[in-house]
Amino acid sequence: QTPELIRGVNLGGLFVLEPWITPSLFEEWVQVQNSTAVDEWGYCAALGKAECQTRLNRHWGSWVREEDIATLASLHINTLRIPIGYWALAPNNAEPYVQGQVPYLKRVLGWASQYRMRVILDLHGAPGSQNGFDNSGRRGDINWTKRPDDIQRTLDALAALARIANEHPSVVGVQALNEPANWGVPKATIIRFYVQAYNTIKAIAPQVAVVFHDAFLPAAEWGDVVPANLTDSILDTHIYHVFVDDVIRLNGDQHVAKACSDGQTIGNFNQRTRTICGEFSLANTDCARWLNGFQKGARWDGTLPGSKAVAEGATCHNQENMDAWSDKKRAFMKRFAMSQLQAYEKGTGWIFWNFKTESADAWNYIKLAQNGIISTPSVGRSFSVCAS
């Protein structure tokens, strides 16, 4: 009996703020030059704890609603990956972050059970930041593992997630850490931490799989990242087409070919260790407002400092507005979607980023699916873009 393929979405922008997912939360700092409110740390620091608590309680109560989960279930989604930061689970009062996320998390887990969905709890931010991205909670330097208690605090957060998993049978996986950056943390340190994370999670919740991100290492090194003796593990690789110059410059056919080729890589490693694409989208431009960081521009049109527009006259105008997409762009998006889903199903499955967004349509699963751009097949139907 092969377990059902993972066909999932991320509930991003809920417990870890990202300005590009919910720009409305950051709008008040748009005119502030060099604003420090660029991530959740800066957001709470700018507002102060009391006001941050008020606003985030309102946000946690409204960004993911039961109707979203019901809609996703009706669109054949069977898995939710839920990002959450260490500060929700192992807080330090000296930091600007606020708490209170866990009751809202448990509410979502209740809905997941109700709609028969599986859940991966994903530790998305570690103390000091494991990658320097705003989605770690704090944009800037990579300081995770530089202080003596960073690893222990990360393990404490994972222990808290494992205890939550024990209360909620919908939880089938816990992710040790999202996107640790191998250019900021030595590979050996990441692997050592992964073994500790595995032991910590399995000691509390032996029934859940432990998910490991590939740390942006090439497939040839995936075997190092997940030692073979860590049974019941899942390797998670994230595939985006917009953050590297030579990929964002590909034409439509080349984007599809890359997706198909990534599927081969995933399928190969999946024979050793279950492998998923835990984040991807339909974006072929980085034009979503603030995708590269609050107040930052895009590579596509050359407005990101240090970048050069992909082509003469390339514009971000309407790139993320589905209503303005031409028939040609819509046809490409459908093929791009199908090629990616087909490719990642050569492994153990896929989890789209994101379930919804305020304005970035190529990243909004619900909107893409409701408009026929993505059609998630019911079980048993296959795609036919990539050569099998």
Secondary structure as UniProt FT lines:
FT   STRAND          6..10
FT   TURN            12..13
FT   TURN            19..21
FT   HELIX           23..25
FT   HELIX           27..29
FT   TURN            30..31
FT   TURN            33..34
FT   HELIX           40..47
FT   HELIX           49..62
FT   HELIX           66..74
FT   TURN            75..76
FT   STRAND          79..85
FT   HELIX           86..88
FT   TURN            93..94
FT   HELIX           101..114
FT   TURN            115..116
FT   STRAND          118..125
FT   TURN            127..128
FT   HELIX           134..136
FT   TURN            144..145
FT   TURN            148..149
FT   HELIX           150..167
FT   TURN            169..170
FT   STRAND          171..175
FT   TURN            182..184
FT   HELIX           187..204
FT   TURN            206..207
FT   STRAND          209..213
FT   TURN            215..216
FT   HELIX           219..221
FT   HELIX           222..225
FT   TURN            228..229
FT   STRAND          233..238
FT   HELIX           245..248
FT   HELIX           252..270
FT   TURN            271..272
FT   STRAND          274..279
FT   TURN            289..292
FT   TURN            294..295
FT   TURN            299..302
FT   TURN            305..306
FT   TURN            312..313
FT   TURN            317..320
FT   HELIX           322..324
FT   HELIX           327..344
FT   TURN            345..348
FT   STRAND          349..352
FT   HELIX           361..363
FT   HELIX           365..370
FT   TURN            371..372
FT   TURN            379..380
//
